[in-house]
Amino acid sequence: MQRRTKENIKHYLKDAPTLLWVTKNLRRPVGFFISLIYGACLSLKLTGAWRFTAIRFSNKLIKVNIKKQRGAKFILHGNLIVESFLEGTSPINIILAEGAILEIKNDFVIGQGVTILVYDNAKVLIGGKENSSASGITADTKIMAEEKITIGKDVIIGWDVVITDSDWHTVAGQKNTAPVIIEDNVWLAHGVSVLKNSVIGSGSMIAAKGLVSGTIPSNVMAAGIPAKTIKDNFSWSR
């Protein structure tokens, strides 16, 4: 136990973003201590390990509701950063059914009111931040997987987005599911819906209120219902 604690301290000392976060929050020692303990408790419940800075609150403390059933796994390689956008306080819901897997490979921001539902034996894989300043979900978004949803690296997801790989109802006794793939460096603007069997190519942007049901090429801007390319050779930056 003592050896593990020393190794954790050495790791944090080498982690410049963590040091910056700790230094910034020392200005509010009581609130910071509470958020640190709460984050560690969430980490234990989700990953099975005490990690005091793995789940961190960047400003306001937001309630995180967790339901994790038998055999479910939450694999966090980086840090999950909980942020209150525009002073929002709606709780975050993470629901992992039996045998479900939610994996986040790098640092990832999640805002208030977000729900992530991973159904029995389904998977949600999130790349998180690699080369950009940040990657994450702004607020009030729903990600619901009954088979598999893959979200690439450096993806930005706006307010009120819905991403699902299922119709969530049977037709003639058959489930209607198909994987969703969102490649690297994609921007989903406010109110976008991404439905089953969709692929969004790297570097693309889906304009506000667009509905994706199929394949969107790389490096384009798409809009409409259903979303179609309106601009080729498109690039965007934060």
Order of alpha helices (4+ residues) and beta strands (2+ residues): alpha-alpha-alpha-beta-beta-beta-beta-beta-beta-beta-beta-beta-beta-beta-beta-beta-beta-beta-beta-beta-beta-beta-beta-beta-beta-beta
